[in-house]
Amino acid sequence: MNAFARGWQTLGVTLLLGAFALVLAPASAQSVRVSEIEIRGNQKINRESILTVISTKVGDELAPERVERDKLAIENLGWFLLVNQSFLRQGNMAKVVFVVTEYPAVTQLDIRGSTLFKPDALRAAFKTKVGQIFNRVDWEADLAALDKMYTDKGYQARFTVNLDQTEFLQNGVLRIEANELKVGSVKIKWPQREIKDKKGNVIRTVDSHKTKEYVVRRELTLTPGALFNQQQLTRDYRTLTNLGYFETINPNVEVAADLSLTITWELVEKRTGQVSVGAGYSPRQQLIGRGELSDQNFRGKGQGVSVSAEIGTFGGDGAPSAELQFYEPWLTKDHTSMTVSVYNKLIYRFSRQLQNINNNNDRYFERRVGGQFNFGRPFRLPIALGLRFENVRTDELPQGVAFPRQDGTVIAGNIARVFNTRDYVNNPTQGHFVRLTTEVGTASLNNVAPGGVDPGFCGKYLVDARRYIALRRIKATRDPEREQEAQKTPIIAFRLLAGTVTGDVPFFEQFFLGGAETLRGYLEDRFWGKTMFLGSIEYRRPILNRITGVLFVDVGDAFGSDGSFRVFGQPFGTDFRQHGGIVLNGSVGFGLRVVTPIGPIRLDFGYGREGGRTHFNVGNTF
């Protein structure tokens, strides 16, 4: 064999031996098995409690990755400040050693800094107790529970703990400090407007707004020095939204290093003044000419002022209706509001279609001259007091009507209590609105024919309850994102309206039911009487931007009128009759709501016991 052949033979043997070495090497490593598992350093936590989370067992092949996972499992028990692992190998056997350092027993639990909760109430909610070995897992749950106690009430806090300090590590004294977030400052930010010289150069920029800054600030409850509360911030947002002065509202919150907050309200106004002159149609008055001058933020002071006049082509005494109204939301510092209205106007009780449209004897209207004063939240109570004074004339009654003409003066005082938890006034998606009203007064009549009523003191009692339920969970939790999402959410709205009158009252002081504002699918004021009820359900679903479709069901009646008032309409030989007892008058229908600068335009079609009817109006039904 020559040298070349011997060289290749040597190389082949070498490669073969190397291959065997590669095969035998992992086999040798896999042959190392666990001979014992030892726990060191534990004093109060027994060995069995630790072994329950260790997956490595005696006799298993040694796997360093598995032992590392066992170390993490021991750490996750929460009892130990430190956990280390090591191997003591003897031949093909190895002892696995875990060395633990226990946390100390808690000798004292000191809670400081909370102004919302008493320390005993916080300790009661903790899993960590004095006398027990400190457990990090339980402590993390305690901190989460503490944070939840704050956030459930809308507050926020940051917590500092002395876990790395000697007094805890050696003496077991556990201290926690609650640093509650407070409002440091509140700023109002308006859009900027440039002031230019004659050459077009910008001289300076100024805030562009009409609303006085104090008008905004007086509505805010989160003021400097107060604890920050997210729920309170949401309420402030909705309060500003419900004012109707602003097109855009955006609250920005910044937290400083000292945990004080700066709240900046970015506001963009919308037009609140309106001048309108036009013509329209009403089922009561037929063609209408109307003019109005109004501003709900008069001079930027939050006051509401309106002057309006209108005249219809149907019925009436030839004179227009006119009304002047003034609203002051902050008459006193405790938010007492005042509304004053003075008017001389016609009230058309029925639509012209009540009888034959060609019959001019079907007119019935009231000329009301008077005024109303209302004060909200006087005496620091959440109620409203009002006074109504009216001189009423029923100059034209249909010919042949059997009940007597009644003209006179009405003086009545009222008290109202409102419960309101709606999220947004113009487009509520949750919450309720309940208004309880009691009115007591008297009517001094000038003309009372034989057989008519001679009223003295009487009382009116009215309940208006509404409930709103969103049919889809609104994911956003903060405004304005939540409000934007709410406008796209379908809802179900409920309404219950009920009232009764005690004592004798003139015809015009009864309850009237029917038409666009109450029982749809029926003529305006179709039913009347001393007792009234109305139940409504609406399914509202956004269709397009600013357009909402509605399906509704209405059920109601007004009844219990004096016998001399129930013959209205009979001389005309029509089907229009009134009844003395309760009758369930129902209707179903559909409609559209279109948001416009002057408010939602409402178009409804309802079908009831007396056929179908289309209603057109401005503003939501409820």
Secondary structure in CASP SS format (residue, H / E / C, confidence):
PFRMAT SS
TARGET T0000
AUTHOR 0000-0000-0000
METHOD secondary structure of the structure
MODEL  1
M C 1.00
N C 1.00
A H 1.00
F H 1.00
A H 1.00
R H 1.00
G H 1.00
W H 1.00
Q H 1.00
T H 1.00
L H 1.00
G H 1.00
V H 1.00
T H 1.00
L H 1.00
L H 1.00
L H 1.00
G H 1.00
A H 1.00
F H 1.00
A H 1.00
L H 1.00
V H 1.00
L H 1.00
A H 1.00
P H 1.00
A H 1.00
S H 1.00
A H 1.00
Q H 1.00
S C 1.00
V C 1.00
R E 1.00
V E 1.00
S E 1.00
E E 1.00
I E 1.00
E E 1.00
I E 1.00
R E 1.00
G C 1.00
N C 1.00
Q C 1.00
K C 1.00
I C 1.00
N C 1.00
R H 1.00
E H 1.00
S H 1.00
I H 1.00
L H 1.00
T C 1.00
V C 1.00
I C 1.00
S C 1.00
T C 1.00
K C 1.00
V C 1.00
G C 1.00
D C 1.00
E E 1.00
L C 1.00
A C 1.00
P H 1.00
E H 1.00
R H 1.00
V H 1.00
E H 1.00
R H 1.00
D H 1.00
K H 1.00
L H 1.00
A H 1.00
I H 1.00
E H 1.00
N C 1.00
L C 1.00
G C 1.00
W C 1.00
F E 1.00
L E 1.00
L E 1.00
V E 1.00
N E 1.00
Q E 1.00
S E 1.00
F E 1.00
L E 1.00
R E 1.00
Q E 1.00
G C 1.00
N C 1.00
M E 1.00
A E 1.00
K E 1.00
V E 1.00
V E 1.00
F E 1.00
V E 1.00
V E 1.00
T E 1.00
E E 1.00
Y C 1.00
P C 1.00
A E 1.00
V C 1.00
T C 1.00
Q E 1.00
L E 1.00
D E 1.00
I E 1.00
R E 1.00
G C 1.00
S C 1.00
T C 1.00
L C 1.00
F C 1.00
K C 1.00
P H 1.00
D H 1.00
A H 1.00
L H 1.00
R H 1.00
A H 1.00
A H 1.00
F C 1.00
K C 1.00
T C 1.00
K C 1.00
V C 1.00
G C 1.00
Q C 1.00
I E 1.00
F C 1.00
N C 1.00
R H 1.00
V H 1.00
D H 1.00
W H 1.00
E H 1.00
A H 1.00
D H 1.00
L H 1.00
A H 1.00
A H 1.00
L H 1.00
D H 1.00
K H 1.00
M H 1.00
Y H 1.00
T H 1.00
D H 1.00
K C 1.00
G C 1.00
Y E 1.00
Q C 1.00
A E 1.00
R E 1.00
F E 1.00
T E 1.00
V E 1.00
N C 1.00
L C 1.00
D C 1.00
Q C 1.00
T H 1.00
E H 1.00
F H 1.00
L H 1.00
Q C 1.00
N C 1.00
G C 1.00
V E 1.00
L E 1.00
R E 1.00
I E 1.00
E E 1.00
A E 1.00
N E 1.00
E E 1.00
L C 1.00
K E 1.00
V E 1.00
G E 1.00
S E 1.00
V E 1.00
K E 1.00
I E 1.00
K E 1.00
W C 1.00
P C 1.00
Q E 1.00
R E 1.00
E E 1.00
I E 1.00
K E 1.00
D C 1.00
K C 1.00
K C 1.00
G C 1.00
N C 1.00
V E 1.00
I E 1.00
R E 1.00
T E 1.00
V E 1.00
D E 1.00
S C 1.00
H C 1.00
K C 1.00
T C 1.00
K C 1.00
E H 1.00
Y H 1.00
V H 1.00
V H 1.00
R H 1.00
R C 1.00
E C 1.00
L C 1.00
T C 1.00
L C 1.00
T C 1.00
P C 1.00
G C 1.00
A C 1.00
L E 1.00
F C 1.00
N E 1.00
Q H 1.00
Q H 1.00
Q H 1.00
L H 1.00
T H 1.00
R H 1.00
D H 1.00
Y H 1.00
R H 1.00
T H 1.00
L H 1.00
T H 1.00
N H 1.00
L H 1.00
G C 1.00
Y C 1.00
F E 1.00
E E 1.00
T E 1.00
I E 1.00
N E 1.00
P E 1.00
N E 1.00
V E 1.00
E E 1.00
V E 1.00
A C 1.00
A C 1.00
D C 1.00
L C 1.00
S E 1.00
L E 1.00
T E 1.00
I E 1.00
T E 1.00
W E 1.00
E E 1.00
L E 1.00
V E 1.00
E E 1.00
K C 1.00
R C 1.00
T C 1.00
G E 1.00
Q E 1.00
V E 1.00
S E 1.00
V E 1.00
G E 1.00
A E 1.00
G E 1.00
Y E 1.00
S E 1.00
P C 1.00
R C 1.00
Q C 1.00
Q E 1.00
L E 1.00
I E 1.00
G E 1.00
R E 1.00
G E 1.00
E E 1.00
L E 1.00
S E 1.00
D E 1.00
Q E 1.00
N E 1.00
F E 1.00
R C 1.00
G C 1.00
K C 1.00
G C 1.00
Q E 1.00
G E 1.00
V E 1.00
S E 1.00
V E 1.00
S E 1.00
A E 1.00
E E 1.00
I E 1.00
G E 1.00
T C 1.00
F C 1.00
G C 1.00
G C 1.00
D C 1.00
G C 1.00
A C 1.00
P C 1.00
S E 1.00
A E 1.00
E E 1.00
L E 1.00
Q E 1.00
F E 1.00
Y E 1.00
E E 1.00
P C 1.00
W C 1.00
L C 1.00
T C 1.00
K C 1.00
D C 1.00
H C 1.00
T C 1.00
S E 1.00
M E 1.00
T E 1.00
V E 1.00
S E 1.00
V E 1.00
Y E 1.00
N E 1.00
K E 1.00
L E 1.00
I E 1.00
Y E 1.00
R C 1.00
F C 1.00
S C 1.00
R H 1.00
Q H 1.00
L H 1.00
Q C 1.00
N C 1.00
I C 1.00
N C 1.00
N C 1.00
N H 1.00
N H 1.00
D H 1.00
R C 1.00
Y C 1.00
F E 1.00
E E 1.00
R E 1.00
R E 1.00
V E 1.00
G E 1.00
G E 1.00
Q E 1.00
F E 1.00
N E 1.00
F E 1.00
G E 1.00
R C 1.00
P H 1.00
F H 1.00
R H 1.00
L C 1.00
P C 1.00
I E 1.00
A E 1.00
L E 1.00
G E 1.00
L E 1.00
R E 1.00
F E 1.00
E E 1.00
N E 1.00
V E 1.00
R E 1.00
T C 1.00
D C 1.00
E C 1.00
L C 1.00
P C 1.00
Q C 1.00
G C 1.00
V C 1.00
A C 1.00
F C 1.00
P C 1.00
R C 1.00
Q C 1.00
D C 1.00
G E 1.00
T E 1.00
V E 1.00
I E 1.00
A E 1.00
G E 1.00
N E 1.00
I E 1.00
A E 1.00
R E 1.00
V E 1.00
F E 1.00
N E 1.00
T C 1.00
R C 1.00
D C 1.00
Y C 1.00
V C 1.00
N C 1.00
N C 1.00
P C 1.00
T C 1.00
Q C 1.00
G E 1.00
H E 1.00
F E 1.00
V E 1.00
R E 1.00
L E 1.00
T E 1.00
T E 1.00
E E 1.00
V E 1.00
G E 1.00
T E 1.00
A E 1.00
S E 1.00
L E 1.00
N C 1.00
N C 1.00
V C 1.00
A C 1.00
P C 1.00
G C 1.00
G C 1.00
V C 1.00
D C 1.00
P C 1.00
G C 1.00
F E 1.00
C E 1.00
G E 1.00
K E 1.00
Y E 1.00
L E 1.00
V E 1.00
D E 1.00
A E 1.00
R E 1.00
R E 1.00
Y E 1.00
I E 1.00
A E 1.00
L C 1.00
R C 1.00
R C 1.00
I C 1.00
K C 1.00
A C 1.00
T C 1.00
R C 1.00
D C 1.00
P C 1.00
E H 1.00
R H 1.00
E H 1.00
Q H 1.00
E H 1.00
A H 1.00
Q C 1.00
K C 1.00
T C 1.00
P C 1.00
I E 1.00
I E 1.00
A E 1.00
F E 1.00
R E 1.00
L E 1.00
L E 1.00
A E 1.00
G E 1.00
T E 1.00
V E 1.00
T E 1.00
G C 1.00
D C 1.00
V C 1.00
P C 1.00
F H 1.00
F H 1.00
E H 1.00
Q C 1.00
F E 1.00
F E 1.00
L E 1.00
G C 1.00
G C 1.00
A C 1.00
E C 1.00
T C 1.00
L C 1.00
R C 1.00
G C 1.00
Y C 1.00
L C 1.00
E C 1.00
D C 1.00
R C 1.00
F E 1.00
W E 1.00
G E 1.00
K C 1.00
T E 1.00
M E 1.00
F E 1.00
L E 1.00
G E 1.00
S E 1.00
I E 1.00
E E 1.00
Y E 1.00
R E 1.00
R E 1.00
P E 1.00
I E 1.00
L E 1.00
N C 1.00
R C 1.00
I E 1.00
T E 1.00
G E 1.00
V E 1.00
L E 1.00
F E 1.00
V E 1.00
D E 1.00
V E 1.00
G E 1.00
D E 1.00
A E 1.00
F E 1.00
G C 1.00
S C 1.00
D C 1.00
G H 1.00
S H 1.00
F H 1.00
R C 1.00
V C 1.00
F C 1.00
G C 1.00
Q H 1.00
P H 1.00
F H 1.00
G C 1.00
T C 1.00
D C 1.00
F C 1.00
R C 1.00
Q C 1.00
H C 1.00
G C 1.00
G C 1.00
I C 1.00
V C 1.00
L C 1.00
N E 1.00
G E 1.00
S E 1.00
V E 1.00
G E 1.00
F E 1.00
G E 1.00
L E 1.00
R E 1.00
V E 1.00
V E 1.00
T E 1.00
P C 1.00
I C 1.00
G E 1.00
P E 1.00
I E 1.00
R E 1.00
L E 1.00
D E 1.00
F E 1.00
G E 1.00
Y E 1.00
G E 1.00
R C 1.00
E C 1.00
G E 1.00
G E 1.00
R E 1.00
T E 1.00
H E 1.00
F E 1.00
N E 1.00
V E 1.00
G C 1.00
N C 1.00
T C 1.00
F C 1.00
END
